[in-house]
Each structure stands twice: as structure tokens, then as C-alpha cells.
């Protein structure tokens, strides 16, 4: 369906959003899912990652969403990498090879999508980057399929507890 507010600006500052989400008790370190992190600044990578189980149809019900936080740059590669939920990255994100992610990816830094592998890179949901989103597949080869899907976004939030975003005290006379 159409946006509730077409053309409205995105009023959120991404670094504080990442800082708030990474402290949320539902988010676990990406290291617990098998990512290897090293270096200064910290950089994490994983091949054939499994970050939740997407529903059988994009935007559908079912599946098992997961909520992960990467403490530094994140590089995911390899055919067969999948995810469903919210992925918060305290740095830059690079995806290459056949990756499928359904939900929201939020990064403080940049996004780089480099194609290749047997499958396309598919993201259904939303991507929020603190700096820029670049598509370099024309330089490297491969294909990318990024689709905004409000149902995918709504479904991952059904399993999270409600959070107060603002509060206003108003006197009634």
C-alpha cells in the first residue's frame, strides 16, 4: 500500500539509532552466530551466514526473526547466507555473493553491494545507512535485487516489545 506520508523526510539520526538498538536486550552479538571479528577498528566477516529463518514467502508470516548487532564493519559473503530480522552494524557493511536478507539492515557507515556467486543479492524490507549506499555490481558483475517490503518490516516488529519513543506531559485544566 501507499506510504502514510509520501515524501516525508527521515527524521532519525542513524548513529544514535544504532547505539540505542545495540543496547536493546533482544539484540545479540553477531559473533554468537559464527562471525569472526578482529582488527582495529574491529571488522567482522562470515560466509554462509544464518541470521534467522525467513518466511516461506517474502513478506509472509512465519519464519524465525533474529536480532543481531555487529560491533564493527561487517562483510558477509557466500552463497547460502540468509537472514530475517534486524541487523544493526556499528560501521560499514559489504555484501557479496548470494545473500538473502528479509527485514531491516541499519548501519552507521556505508553499504556496498557487490554481486557475484550463483545467487543474486536480495534484500526485502529496508536499508538505512548512516552515510551512503553504493551499488558496484556494474564494476564487479552479478545482480542485486533490493525491494522495499513494509510487510517484512511489520512482521519482525511483532515479536519485539513496545518501546516508548516520546513522552509529553500535558496539564488538563
N, CA, C and O atoms as a DFTB+ gen file, in Angstrom:
692 C
 N C O
     1  1       0.840      -1.182       0.000
     2  2       0.000       0.000       0.000
     3  2       0.882       1.241       0.000
     4  3       2.083       1.175       0.263
     5  1       0.249       2.384      -0.304
     6  2       0.995       3.643      -0.353
     7  2       1.501       4.027       1.020
     8  3       0.956       3.606       2.040
     9  1       2.534       4.818       1.031
    10  2       3.106       5.322       2.275
    11  2       2.087       6.190       3.002
    12  3       1.274       6.867       2.373
    13  1       2.139       6.165       4.324
    14  2       1.270       7.012       5.129
    15  2       1.626       8.470       4.895
    16  3       0.761       9.345       4.941
    17  1       2.883       8.722       4.646
    18  2       3.348      10.096       4.450
    19  2       4.333      10.127       3.289
    20  3       5.543      10.187       3.510
    21  1       3.829      10.087       2.039
    22  2       4.750      10.089       0.892
    23  2       5.622      11.344       0.887
    24  3       5.132      12.452       1.105
    25  1       6.884      11.163       0.643
    26  2       7.806      12.286       0.551
    27  2       8.243      12.869       1.888
    28  3       8.971      13.861       1.914
    29  1       7.814      12.274       2.997
    30  2       8.212      12.791       4.307
    31  2       9.694      12.511       4.544
    32  3      10.210      11.483       4.106
    33  1      10.373      13.415       5.231
    34  2      11.800      13.188       5.492
    35  2      12.006      12.111       6.556
    36  3      11.132      11.865       7.387
    37  1      13.174      11.478       6.515
    38  2      13.581      10.524       7.539
    39  2      14.229      11.334       8.643
    40  3      15.341      11.834       8.470
    41  1      13.558      11.474       9.772
    42  2      13.989      12.384      10.830
    43  2      14.905      11.759      11.864
    44  3      15.128      12.365      12.912
    45  1      15.431      10.603      11.625
    46  2      16.230       9.918      12.627
    47  2      17.708      10.076      12.336
    48  3      18.139       9.999      11.186
    49  1      18.471      10.296      13.375
    50  2      19.912      10.360      13.280
    51  2      20.420       8.925      13.442
    52  3      20.218       8.315      14.492
    53  1      21.068       8.389      12.428
    54  2      21.421       6.965      12.404
    55  2      22.379       6.552      13.519
    56  3      22.114       5.533      14.156
    57  1      23.479       7.266      13.806
    58  2      24.364       6.796      14.889
    59  2      23.662       6.620      16.243
    60  3      23.880       5.592      16.885
    61  1      22.831       7.566      16.716
    62  2      22.123       7.309      17.977
    63  2      21.123       6.151      17.875
    64  3      20.893       5.441      18.854
    65  1      20.531       5.960      16.690
    66  2      19.619       4.840      16.486
    67  2      20.369       3.519      16.644
    68  3      19.880       2.604      17.307
    69  1      21.553       3.415      16.037
    70  2      22.379       2.209      16.176
    71  2      22.783       2.017      17.631
    72  3      22.710       0.905      18.153
    73  1      23.207       3.091      18.290
    74  2      23.627       2.989      19.698
    75  2      22.489       2.512      20.594
    76  3      22.715       1.717      21.507
    77  1      21.279       2.982      20.349
    78  2      20.131       2.570      21.162
    79  2      19.772       1.108      20.910
    80  3      19.524       0.357      21.854
    81  1      19.745       0.702      19.638
    82  2      19.354      -0.674      19.323
    83  2      20.376      -1.698      19.805
    84  3      19.998      -2.780      20.255
    85  1      21.665      -1.376      19.717
    86  2      22.675      -2.369      20.114
    87  2      22.625      -2.658      21.613
    88  3      23.115      -3.697      22.056
    89  1      22.048      -1.767      22.386
    90  2      21.902      -1.997      23.832
    91  2      20.575      -2.663      24.185
    92  3      20.362      -3.035      25.339
    93  1      19.680      -2.818      23.208
    94  2      18.382      -3.448      23.458
    95  2      18.614      -4.912      23.829
    96  3      19.424      -5.580      23.186
    97  1      17.926      -5.427      24.846
    98  2      18.183      -6.808      25.299
    99  2      17.875      -7.892      24.259
   100  3      18.378      -9.008      24.392
   101  1      17.080      -7.610      23.248
   102  2      16.795      -8.630      22.237
   103  2      17.946      -8.821      21.247
   104  3      18.009      -9.844      20.565
   105  1      18.856      -7.845      21.164
   106  2      19.955      -7.933      20.205
   107  2      21.119      -8.694      20.802
   108  3      21.527      -8.450      21.937
   109  1      21.650      -9.628      20.013
   110  2      22.817     -10.383      20.436
   111  2      23.970     -10.099      19.478
   112  3      23.754      -9.702      18.333
   113  1      25.176     -10.302      19.950
   114  2      26.354     -10.064      19.127
   115  2      26.364     -11.013      17.946
   116  3      25.991     -12.180      18.066
   117  1      26.788     -10.510      16.822
   118  2      26.866     -11.325      15.610
   119  2      27.901     -12.443      15.771
   120  3      27.868     -13.435      15.043
   121  1      28.807     -12.278      16.718
   122  2      29.812     -13.307      16.996
   123  2      29.134     -14.597      17.459
   124  3      29.618     -15.688      17.158
   125  1      28.018     -14.486      18.187
   126  2      27.307     -15.685      18.651
   127  2      26.722     -16.482      17.498
   128  3      26.393     -17.657      17.664
   129  1      26.587     -15.858      16.327
   130  2      26.059     -16.555      15.148
   131  2      27.179     -17.078      14.262
   132  3      26.919     -17.572      13.165
   133  1      28.424     -16.977      14.722
   134  2      29.533     -17.560      13.980
   135  2      30.420     -16.585      13.242
   136  3      31.364     -17.013      12.578
   137  1      30.157     -15.284      13.328
   138  2      31.025     -14.319      12.655
   139  2      32.366     -14.240      13.366
   140  3      32.447     -14.418      14.582
   141  1      33.409     -13.975      12.605
   142  2      34.745     -13.804      13.143
   143  2      35.082     -12.322      13.107
   144  3      34.991     -11.687      12.056
   145  1      35.472     -11.769      14.253
   146  2      35.787     -10.346      14.348
   147  2      37.234     -10.171      14.788
   148  3      37.712     -10.867      15.684
   149  1      37.937      -9.218      14.135
   150  2      39.319      -8.941      14.504
   151  2      39.724      -7.566      13.996
   152  3      38.984      -6.919      13.254
   153  1      40.905      -7.132      14.405
   154  2      41.488      -5.900      13.892
   155  2      41.083      -4.660      14.653
   156  3      40.235      -4.690      15.544
   157  1      41.731      -3.546      14.264
   158  2      41.420      -2.245      14.824
   159  2      41.368      -1.262      13.675
   160  3      42.410      -1.021      13.066
   161  1      40.223      -0.672      13.330
   162  2      38.939      -0.880      14.001
   163  2      38.417      -2.282      13.744
   164  3      38.813      -2.939      12.782
   165  1      37.541      -2.724      14.598
   166  2      37.008      -4.073      14.547
   167  2      36.279      -4.316      13.235
   168  3      35.520      -3.467      12.769
   169  1      36.516      -5.482      12.642
   170  2      35.863      -5.884      11.404
   171  2      35.410      -7.322      11.559
   172  3      36.167      -8.170      12.030
   173  1      34.170      -7.599      11.162
   174  2      33.600      -8.944      11.285
   175  2      33.292      -9.495       9.904
   176  3      32.920      -8.744       9.002
   177  1      33.444     -10.797       9.735
   178  2      33.110     -11.413       8.449
   179  2      32.561     -12.808       8.687
   180  3      32.829     -13.442       9.707
   181  1      31.783     -13.268       7.712
   182  2      31.227     -14.611       7.789
   183  2      30.793     -15.057       6.410
   184  3      30.291     -14.261       5.616
   185  1      30.991     -16.333       6.129
   186  2      30.485     -16.934       4.900
   187  2      29.341     -17.858       5.272
   188  3      29.331     -18.455       6.348
   189  1      28.378     -17.969       4.371
   190  2      27.220     -18.843       4.566
   191  2      26.551     -18.598       5.918
   192  3      26.271     -19.536       6.665
   193  1      26.302     -17.330       6.216
   194  2      25.717     -16.917       7.489
   195  2      24.254     -17.341       7.588
   196  3      23.557     -17.428       6.577
   197  1      23.795     -17.600       8.803
   198  2      22.407     -17.943       9.080
   199  2      21.919     -17.021      10.188
   200  3      22.124     -17.307      11.368
   201  1      21.275     -15.916       9.819
   202  2      20.785     -14.930      10.780
   203  2      19.263     -14.931      10.802
   204  3      18.633     -13.951      10.404
   205  1      18.683     -16.003      11.257
   206  2      17.232     -16.144      11.275
   207  2      16.743     -16.914      10.064
   208  3      17.478     -17.119       9.098
   209  1      15.476     -17.340      10.132
   210  2      14.870     -18.107       9.047
   211  2      13.730     -17.311       8.448
   212  3      12.718     -17.092       9.115
   213  1      13.870     -16.864       7.183
   214  2      12.801     -16.077       6.561
   215  2      11.536     -16.911       6.371
   216  3      11.601     -18.138       6.306
   217  1      10.370     -16.233       6.282
   218  2       9.138     -16.960       5.989
   219  2       9.203     -17.570       4.590
   220  3      10.034     -17.174       3.774
   221  1       8.332     -18.526       4.319
   222  2       8.379     -19.230       3.034
   223  2       8.059     -18.320       1.852
   224  3       8.519     -18.577       0.739
   225  1       7.280     -17.262       2.071
   226  2       7.014     -16.289       1.017
   227  2       7.456     -14.908       1.503
   228  3       7.212     -14.560       2.658
   229  1       8.101     -14.113       0.642
   230  2       8.566     -12.790       1.070
   231  2       7.429     -11.940       1.636
   232  3       6.378     -11.798       1.011
   233  1       7.649     -11.384       2.817
   234  2       6.642     -10.560       3.462
   235  2       5.551     -11.346       4.157
   236  3       4.643     -10.767       4.752
   237  1       5.639     -12.677       4.081
   238  2       4.623     -13.530       4.686
   239  2       4.856     -13.749       6.165
   240  3       5.843     -13.287       6.738
   241  1       3.928     -14.463       6.765
   242  2       4.043     -14.796       8.185
   243  2       4.874     -16.056       8.349
   244  3       5.117     -16.786       7.389
   245  1       5.295     -16.294       9.549
   246  2       6.135     -17.458       9.818
   247  2       7.587     -17.041       9.841
   248  3       7.902     -15.852       9.888
   249  1       8.453     -18.003       9.809
   250  2       9.868     -17.713       9.898
   251  2      10.277     -17.431      11.337
   252  3       9.434     -17.341      12.230
   253  1      11.563     -17.295      11.546
   254  2      12.106     -17.017      12.868
   255  2      13.025     -15.814      12.777
   256  3      14.181     -15.951      12.378
   257  1      12.527     -14.620      13.145
   258  2      13.395     -13.448      13.071
   259  2      14.441     -13.459      14.180
   260  3      14.193     -13.942      15.285
   261  1      15.593     -12.926      13.870
   262  2      16.681     -12.774      14.828
   263  2      17.119     -11.316      14.824
   264  3      16.918     -10.598      13.845
   265  1      17.715     -10.893      15.920
   266  2      18.114      -9.501      16.105
   267  2      19.592      -9.484      16.464
   268  3      19.973      -9.850      17.576
   269  1      20.436      -9.053      15.502
   270  2      21.878      -9.111      15.679
   271  2      22.518      -7.736      15.603
   272  3      22.015      -6.817      14.957
   273  1      23.654      -7.633      16.294
   274  2      24.450      -6.417      16.321
   275  2      25.892      -6.773      15.979
   276  3      26.473      -7.682      16.572
   277  1      26.469      -6.043      15.011
   278  2      27.873      -6.212      14.671
   279  2      28.650      -5.052      15.275
   280  3      28.352      -3.898      14.970
   281  1      29.653      -5.330      16.136
   282  2      30.373      -4.260      16.821
   283  2      31.317      -3.452      15.927
   284  3      31.897      -2.467      16.382
   285  1      31.476      -3.848      14.679
   286  2      32.346      -3.127      13.752
   287  2      31.866      -3.351      12.336
   288  3      30.738      -3.795      12.121
   289  1      32.721      -3.045      11.358
   290  2      32.381      -3.274       9.961
   291  2      31.977      -4.734       9.776
   292  3      32.462      -5.617      10.483
   293  1      31.080      -4.977       8.816
   294  2      30.601      -6.339       8.583
   295  2      30.737      -6.679       7.115
   296  3      30.300      -5.920       6.250
   297  1      31.346      -7.827       6.832
   298  2      31.487      -8.324       5.468
   299  2      30.876      -9.716       5.417
   300  3      31.408     -10.659       6.003
   301  1      29.749      -9.841       4.709
   302  2      29.105     -11.140       4.533
   303  2      29.304     -11.587       3.103
   304  3      29.150     -10.800       2.169
   305  1      29.647     -12.848       2.932
   306  2      29.826     -13.374       1.591
   307  2      29.433     -14.835       1.569
   308  3      29.294     -15.482       2.607
   309  1      29.258     -15.329       0.374
   310  2      28.995     -16.746       0.196
   311  2      27.560     -17.039      -0.144
   312  3      26.630     -16.495       0.453
   313  1      27.399     -17.905      -1.112
   314  2      26.057     -18.356      -1.465
   315  2      25.467     -19.097      -0.277
   316  3      26.161     -19.850       0.405
   317  1      24.210     -18.883      -0.039
   318  2      23.552     -19.560       1.059
   319  2      23.448     -18.724       2.320
   320  3      22.839     -19.173       3.290
   321  1      24.016     -17.527       2.348
   322  2      23.853     -16.661       3.514
   323  2      22.431     -16.113       3.524
   324  3      21.965     -15.546       2.535
   325  1      21.743     -16.290       4.661
   326  2      20.369     -15.807       4.768
   327  2      20.171     -15.111       6.109
   328  3      20.928     -15.315       7.058
   329  1      19.134     -14.285       6.158
   330  2      18.794     -13.642       7.409
   331  2      17.366     -13.147       7.388
   332  3      16.783     -12.915       6.329
   333  1      16.813     -12.989       8.585
   334  2      15.457     -12.471       8.741
   335  2      15.395     -11.792      10.091
   336  3      15.611     -12.431      11.121
   337  1      15.103     -10.506      10.096
   338  2      15.026      -9.777      11.356
   339  2      15.615      -8.393      11.205
   340  3      15.387      -7.705      10.210
   341  1      16.382      -7.993      12.216
   342  2      17.042      -6.693      12.200
   343  2      18.533      -6.921      12.400
   344  3      18.956      -7.617      13.323
   345  1      19.315      -6.322      11.521
   346  2      20.771      -6.401      11.597
   347  2      21.290      -4.977      11.791
   348  3      21.100      -4.123      10.925
   349  1      21.942      -4.723      12.919
   350  2      22.482      -3.409      13.265
   351  2      23.999      -3.506      13.187
   352  3      24.601      -4.397      13.785
   353  1      24.620      -2.579      12.443
   354  2      26.065      -2.621      12.227
   355  2      26.686      -1.300      12.664
   356  3      26.285      -0.227      12.214
   357  1      27.670      -1.401      13.548
   358  2      28.372      -0.226      14.062
   359  2      29.565       0.072      13.158
   360  3      30.711       0.089      13.607
   361  1      29.279       0.307      11.880
   362  2      30.333       0.557      10.896
   363  2      29.782       0.397       9.499
   364  3      28.608       0.666       9.247
   365  1      30.656      -0.053       8.570
   366  2      30.285      -0.254       7.173
   367  2      29.813      -1.684       6.939
   368  3      30.166      -2.594       7.689
   369  1      29.011      -1.874       5.891
   370  2      28.511      -3.198       5.526
   371  2      28.914      -3.490       4.082
   372  3      28.781      -2.632       3.210
   373  1      29.406      -4.698       3.837
   374  2      29.672      -5.154       2.480
   375  2      29.067      -6.540       2.320
   376  3      29.355      -7.452       3.096
   377  1      28.233      -6.685       1.312
   378  2      27.636      -7.976       0.975
   379  2      28.153      -8.374      -0.396
   380  3      28.127      -7.569      -1.327
   381  1      28.627      -9.619      -0.530
   382  2      28.890     -10.148      -1.872
   383  2      28.666     -11.638      -1.895
   384  3      28.737     -12.322      -0.874
   385  1      28.392     -12.123      -3.093
   386  2      27.959     -13.498      -3.259
   387  2      26.452     -13.551      -3.146
   388  3      25.796     -12.509      -3.136
   389  1      25.898     -14.727      -3.063
   390  2      24.449     -14.889      -2.993
   391  2      23.954     -14.758      -1.569
   392  3      24.122     -15.676      -0.766
   393  1      23.344     -13.629      -1.247
   394  2      22.844     -13.363       0.098
   395  2      21.378     -12.981       0.012
   396  3      20.972     -12.232      -0.877
   397  1      20.583     -13.501       0.946
   398  2      19.175     -13.113       1.037
   399  2      18.907     -12.651       2.468
   400  3      19.151     -13.393       3.419
   401  1      18.406     -11.426       2.618
   402  2      18.056     -10.900       3.935
   403  2      16.687     -10.261       3.850
   404  3      16.417      -9.466       2.949
   405  1      15.827     -10.609       4.788
   406  2      14.485     -10.032       4.852
   407  2      14.338      -9.328       6.193
   408  3      14.508      -9.946       7.244
   409  1      14.024      -8.047       6.160
   410  2      13.875      -7.265       7.380
   411  2      14.518      -5.907       7.216
   412  3      14.380      -5.272       6.170
   413  1      15.231      -5.451       8.255
   414  2      15.864      -4.137       8.231
   415  2      17.351      -4.282       8.538
   416  3      17.747      -4.990       9.464
   417  1      18.156      -3.598       7.744
   418  2      19.593      -3.514       7.988
   419  2      19.890      -2.043       8.268
   420  3      19.581      -1.174       7.452
   421  1      20.493      -1.769       9.427
   422  2      20.809      -0.401       9.828
   423  2      22.309      -0.334      10.093
   424  3      22.835      -1.101      10.900
   425  1      22.994       0.582       9.414
   426  2      24.442       0.715       9.586
   427  2      24.829       2.164       9.804
   428  3      24.268       3.072       9.190
   429  1      25.809       2.372      10.698
   430  2      26.334       3.725      10.910
   431  2      27.078       4.238       9.689
   432  3      27.074       5.439       9.421
   433  1      27.704       3.360       8.960
   434  2      28.568       3.763       7.846
   435  2      27.914       3.588       6.495
   436  3      26.751       3.940       6.296
   437  1      28.684       3.035       5.564
   438  2      28.253       2.876       4.179
   439  2      27.796       1.447       3.904
   440  3      28.077       0.529       4.675
   441  1      27.090       1.280       2.795
   442  2      26.703      -0.026       2.296
   443  2      27.367      -0.238       0.956
   444  3      27.352       0.652       0.106
   445  1      27.948      -1.406       0.759
   446  2      28.492      -1.795      -0.536
   447  2      27.895      -3.144      -0.895
   448  3      28.029      -4.113      -0.148
   449  1      27.243      -3.199      -2.027
   450  2      26.676      -4.439      -2.543
   451  2      27.492      -4.826      -3.760
   452  3      27.458      -4.131      -4.776
   453  1      28.219      -5.915      -3.672
   454  2      28.977      -6.366      -4.823
   455  2      28.459      -7.731      -5.219
   456  3      28.459      -8.668      -4.421
   457  1      28.026      -7.830      -6.434
   458  2      27.397      -9.060      -6.919
   459  2      28.394     -10.173      -7.101
   460  3      29.579     -10.044      -6.794
   461  1      27.886     -11.248      -7.601
   462  2      28.712     -12.411      -7.837
   463  2      28.117     -13.614      -7.161
   464  3      27.192     -13.488      -6.358
   465  1      28.635     -14.780      -7.474
   466  2      28.099     -16.001      -6.908
   467  2      26.931     -16.497      -7.737
   468  3      26.528     -15.854      -8.707
   469  1      26.392     -17.637      -7.354
   470  2      25.316     -18.253      -8.117
   471  2      23.973     -17.564      -7.921
   472  3      23.117     -17.612      -8.804
   473  1      23.784     -16.929      -6.785
   474  2      22.509     -16.283      -6.491
   475  2      22.673     -14.766      -6.490
   476  3      23.774     -14.242      -6.321
   477  1      21.555     -14.080      -6.682
   478  2      21.569     -12.621      -6.581
   479  2      21.599     -12.216      -5.111
   480  3      21.237     -12.999      -4.233
   481  1      22.028     -10.999      -4.858
   482  2      21.906     -10.449      -3.514
   483  2      20.500      -9.922      -3.402
   484  3      20.095      -9.073      -4.196
   485  1      19.756     -10.396      -2.451
   486  2      18.368      -9.990      -2.294
   487  2      18.140      -9.438      -0.907
   488  3      18.462     -10.079       0.093
   489  1      17.586      -8.248      -0.857
   490  2      17.192      -7.656       0.411
   491  2      15.745      -7.227       0.258
   492  3      15.407      -6.436      -0.622
   493  1      14.897      -7.760       1.125
   494  2      13.494      -7.381       1.136
   495  2      13.185      -6.790       2.486
   496  3      13.338      -7.452       3.512
   497  1      12.755      -5.554       2.493
   498  2      12.498      -4.838       3.728
   499  2      12.989      -3.422       3.575
   500  3      12.437      -2.658       2.784
   501  1      14.033      -3.051       4.329
   502  2      14.576      -1.697       4.258
   503  2      16.048      -1.694       4.620
   504  3      16.523      -2.545       5.371
   505  1      16.760      -0.719       4.073
   506  2      18.166      -0.494       4.376
   507  2      18.291       0.953       4.827
   508  3      17.819       1.865       4.149
   509  1      18.932       1.160       5.977
   510  2      19.182       2.507       6.487
   511  2      20.683       2.623       6.697
   512  3      21.264       1.889       7.497
   513  1      21.311       3.551       5.973
   514  2      22.754       3.746       6.082
   515  2      23.043       5.138       6.611
   516  3      22.388       6.110       6.236
   517  1      24.033       5.220       7.487
   518  2      24.415       6.499       8.058
   519  2      25.121       7.398       7.071
   520  3      25.095       8.620       7.220
   521  1      25.762       6.808       6.048
   522  2      26.498       7.630       5.106
   523  2      25.979       7.482       3.691
   524  3      25.348       8.411       3.187
   525  1      26.210       6.363       3.025
   526  2      25.774       6.249       1.642
   527  2      25.518       4.798       1.281
   528  3      25.983       3.875       1.950
   529  1      24.779       4.625       0.228
   530  2      24.537       3.302      -0.328
   531  2      25.129       3.312      -1.722
   532  3      24.797       4.172      -2.538
   533  1      26.003       2.363      -1.995
   534  2      26.591       2.300      -3.324
   535  2      26.348       0.932      -3.923
   536  3      26.365      -0.081      -3.224
   537  1      26.126       0.914      -5.202
   538  2      25.912      -0.324      -5.939
   539  2      27.068      -0.445      -6.913
   540  3      27.138       0.303      -7.889
   541  1      27.975      -1.376      -6.662
   542  2      29.141      -1.523      -7.519
   543  2      29.051      -2.748      -8.410
   544  3      30.065      -3.196      -8.944
   545  1      27.858      -3.297      -8.581
   546  2      27.736      -4.524      -9.367
   547  2      28.116      -4.307     -10.819
   548  3      28.554      -5.250     -11.478
   549  1      27.962      -3.086     -11.346
   550  2      28.343      -2.863     -12.735
   551  2      29.844      -3.011     -12.922
   552  3      30.302      -3.299     -14.028
   553  1      30.615      -2.817     -11.861
   554  2      32.065      -2.979     -11.934
   555  2      32.498      -4.427     -11.693
   556  3      33.513      -4.865     -12.234
   557  1      31.742      -5.167     -10.891
   558  2      32.168      -6.486     -10.465
   559  2      31.400      -7.606     -11.146
   560  3      31.947      -8.691     -11.346
   561  1      30.162      -7.372     -11.501
   562  2      29.309      -8.407     -12.067
   563  2      28.318      -8.896     -11.037
   564  3      28.376      -8.511      -9.869
   565  1      27.414      -9.741     -11.471
   566  2      26.394     -10.241     -10.560
   567  2      25.146      -9.376     -10.640
   568  3      25.031      -8.503     -11.500
   569  1      24.223      -9.631      -9.739
   570  2      22.986      -8.858      -9.749
   571  2      22.523      -8.608      -8.333
   572  3      22.878      -9.340      -7.408
   573  1      21.724      -7.562      -8.173
   574  2      21.201      -7.188      -6.867
   575  2      19.711      -6.960      -7.002
   576  3      19.254      -6.337      -7.960
   577  1      18.968      -7.456      -6.057
   578  2      17.528      -7.238      -6.013
   579  2      17.202      -6.703      -4.627
   580  3      17.128      -7.472      -3.669
   581  1      17.005      -5.388      -4.509
   582  2      16.649      -4.760      -3.243
   583  2      15.223      -4.260      -3.374
   584  3      14.928      -3.423      -4.227
   585  1      14.341      -4.771      -2.533
   586  2      12.932      -4.394      -2.611
   587  2      12.442      -3.931      -1.252
   588  3      12.587      -4.633      -0.251
   589  1      11.856      -2.734      -1.230
   590  2      11.207      -2.276      -0.006
   591  2       9.971      -3.144       0.202
   592  3       9.183      -3.338      -0.723
   593  1       9.800      -3.670       1.420
   594  2       8.647      -4.518       1.712
   595  2       8.159      -4.185       3.120
   596  3       8.759      -4.606       4.108
   597  1       7.063      -3.424       3.202
   598  2       6.543      -3.000       4.504
   599  2       6.033      -4.178       5.327
   600  3       6.057      -4.119       6.556
   601  1       5.574      -5.239       4.682
   602  2       5.110      -6.426       5.418
   603  2       6.281      -7.112       6.119
   604  3       6.152      -7.554       7.261
   605  1       7.411      -7.199       5.445
   606  2       8.605      -7.791       6.066
   607  2       9.006      -7.003       7.293
   608  3       9.386      -7.582       8.311
   609  1       8.924      -5.685       7.206
   610  2       9.288      -4.823       8.329
   611  2       8.294      -4.988       9.474
   612  3       8.694      -5.148      10.627
   613  1       7.007      -4.951       9.160
   614  2       5.976      -5.071      10.196
   615  2       6.065      -6.411      10.916
   616  3       5.893      -6.467      12.134
   617  1       6.333      -7.495      10.182
   618  2       6.387      -8.827      10.780
   619  2       7.526      -8.981      11.786
   620  3       7.367      -9.678      12.788
   621  1       8.667      -8.347      11.539
   622  2       9.770      -8.501      12.500
   623  2       9.520      -7.713      13.775
   624  3      10.055      -8.053      14.831
   625  1       8.708      -6.658      13.687
   626  2       8.418      -5.874      14.887
   627  2       7.321      -6.497      15.751
   628  3       7.171      -6.114      16.911
   629  1       6.558      -7.441      15.219
   630  2       5.502      -8.065      16.020
   631  2       6.069      -8.864      17.180
   632  3       5.369      -9.098      18.165
   633  1       7.315      -9.284      17.085
   634  2       7.921     -10.082      18.146
   635  2       8.762      -9.253      19.113
   636  3       9.322      -9.788      20.070
   637  1       8.848      -7.950      18.862
   638  2       9.590      -7.079      19.779
   639  2       8.617      -6.387      20.720
   640  3       7.499      -6.059      20.324
   641  1       9.033      -6.161      21.965
   642  2       8.154      -5.436      22.887
   643  2       8.031      -3.978      22.461
   644  3       8.915      -3.430      21.801
   645  1       6.920      -3.361      22.850
   646  2       6.716      -1.958      22.517
   647  2       7.757      -1.102      23.240
   648  3       8.179      -1.419      24.352
   649  1       8.159      -0.019      22.587
   650  2       9.142       0.903      23.131
   651  2       8.587       2.321      23.060
   652  3       8.051       2.731      22.030
   653  1       8.715       3.063      24.148
   654  2       8.264       4.446      24.136
   655  2       9.270       5.278      23.360
   656  3      10.456       5.297      23.691
   657  1       8.791       5.972      22.316
   658  2       9.660       6.818      21.519
   659  2       9.704       8.243      22.042
   660  3      10.763       8.871      22.057
   661  1       8.542       8.762      22.477
   662  2       8.493      10.117      23.018
   663  2       7.487      10.155      24.153
   664  3       6.655       9.260      24.300
   665  1       7.579      11.213      24.954
   666  2       6.656      11.398      26.057
   667  2       6.379      12.881      26.185
   668  3       7.297      13.698      26.108
   669  1       5.134      13.228      26.377
   670  2       4.767      14.620      26.567
   671  2       3.829      14.706      27.749
   672  3       2.794      14.041      27.789
   673  1       4.196      15.525      28.703
   674  2       3.361      15.752      29.878
   675  2       2.499      16.975      29.589
   676  3       3.013      18.051      29.284
   677  1       1.201      16.802      29.687
   678  2       0.286      17.899      29.358
   679  2      -0.689      18.099      30.497
   680  3      -1.321      17.152      30.964
   681  1      -0.806      19.326      30.936
   682  2      -1.749      19.628      32.030
   683  2      -3.147      19.761      31.452
   684  3      -3.345      20.362      30.396
   685  1      -4.090      19.205      32.143
   686  2      -5.501      19.334      31.761
   687  2      -6.166      20.281      32.736
   688  3      -6.105      20.069      33.947
   689  1      -6.787      21.303      32.233
   690  2      -7.444      22.289      33.095
   691  2      -8.928      22.196      32.973
   692  3      -9.650      22.949      33.625
